[in-house]
């Protein structure tokens, strides 16, 4: 399944790198969400993409946009990566059920067992 422009974003709850639940729908009516799927923590191109988001974080924050990164990594590896790179936004673990949220958004590669790159801007109405 692929999420179509203008359709309602599939809701989910995933743990962040501190093992705290983050629910997408909790941002409805409050702030838009930039949802960024990437294959794995510590991988070169992904690091560059997320570092760009880190470097531009103030722009998103000043506009009230919540940035969320999602991969199939465990919370433990996400925490180590976030600390190493200084990410100021939550990295969410789609580890188990493996890739379930990535599947809902049409960005899961089942053969490789990972989320492919995908970015979704979700407005305040979801």
Long-range contacts (C-beta under 8 A, 24 or more apart in sequence): 1-103, 1-104, 1-106, 2-105, 2-106, 3-104, 3-105, 3-106, 3-120, 8-126, 9-33, 9-35, 9-105, 9-120, 9-122, 9-126, 10-101, 10-104, 10-105, 11-126, 12-100, 12-101, 12-104, 14-70, 14-92, 14-93, 14-94, 14-101, 15-75, 15-92, 15-93, 16-75, 16-78, 16-90, 16-91, 16-92, 16-93, 17-75, 17-76, 17-78, 17-79, 17-81, 17-82, 17-90, 17-91, 17-93, 18-75, 18-79, 19-75, 22-68, 22-90, 22-92, 24-68, 24-122, 24-126, 25-126, 27-66, 27-122, 27-124, 28-124, 28-125, 28-126, 29-124, 29-125, 30-124, 31-64, 31-65, 31-66, 31-124, 32-64, 32-65, 32-66, 32-121, 32-122, 32-123, 32-124, 33-65, 33-66, 33-67, 33-68, 33-120, 33-121, 33-122, 34-60, 34-65, 34-66, 34-67, 34-68, 34-119, 34-120, 34-121, 34-122, 35-68, 35-70, 35-105, 35-119, 35-120, 35-121, 35-122, 36-67, 36-68, 36-69, 36-70, 36-118, 36-119, 37-69, 37-70, 37-71, 37-102, 37-105, 37-107, 37-115, 37-116, 37-117, 37-118, 37-119, 38-69, 38-70, 38-71, 38-115, 38-117, 39-71, 39-72, 39-112, 39-114, 39-115, 39-116, 39-117, 40-71, 40-72, 40-73, 40-114, 41-71, 41-73, 41-77, 41-78, 41-80, 41-81, 41-91, 42-77, 42-81, 46-71, 46-117, 47-85, 49-117, 50-85, 50-87, 51-85, 53-87, 53-89, 54-85, 54-86, 54-87, 54-88, 54-89, 57-88, 57-89, 61-88, 65-121, 68-92, 70-94, 70-101, 70-102, 70-115, 71-114, 71-115, 72-98, 72-99, 72-102, 72-113, 72-114, 72-115
